[in-house]
């Protein structure tokens, strides 16, 4: 490998490393955001009302609806990881 090829390869590796760092940082920020969002979910009036009903079918429906709301975004996150 000559000098030019070697420098080109090193530059490409540096760019790839920088892009990876940006991606990982973005995923970390998104993860923290989701954690905050779901940590607060138990304080939502809708969740409290459904959980107090003590009815499995209603709770399942609520959880299914909630997961559908966030499904596409979670699938994207899981795919990237």
N, C-alpha and C positions, 0 to 999 in steps of 0.2 A: 504494500500500500504506500503510495507516494505521499508527500507532505500535504498537497492540496486535498486529496481524498481524506486524509486523517483529520485535517482541520474542519472539513465539511461534515464529517461524521461527528466530531466533538460538538460542533455548533448545533447539529440536529438533536443530539442527545440533550444538550442544555435546554433547547426549546421544548423538547418533550417533557423533561423534568419540570420545567416551569409550568407547562400546561397541566401536568398531573397535580402539582401543588395547588393550582387554582381550582381544579375540579374537586380535590379532596377538601379544600377549605369551604367551597360552596356546599358540598354535601354535609359538612359538619354544621354549618350555619343552618341549613334546612332541617337537619336532625334536631338541633336545639329548639328551633321554632316549633316543630311538631311535638316535641316533648312538652313544651309550655302549653301548647294548644290542648293536648290531651290531659295534661295534669289539671287544667282548669275545667275540663269537660264534666267532671263529677260535681261541680258547683253549678252547672247549668240547670235552670228550673225544669226543663224537659226531662233531663236525666233523673233528677230527684223525683219527679212525679211518676215516671215509669218504674223506677226502682222500688218505690213505696207500694206499688200495686201488687207486687209479689206474684206476678202472673208470667209464667215462662214464655208463653207465646207472644205476649206484648213486649217483653224484654228482647226476645229474639228479633222481632220485627223492628224494634228501635235500633238494635245493634246492626242489623242488616242495612237499614236505611242510612245509618251513620257511616258504615263502611263504604257504602255506595257513593256517598258524598265525597269521600277521600280516596276512593279506590284507584282512580286513574293516576293520581299523584303518587300514591304509595307504590303502585306497580312500577312507575318510572324510577322511584328511588331504589326499590329492590333490584330492578334490572341493572342499574348502574353499579350497584355494589357487587 
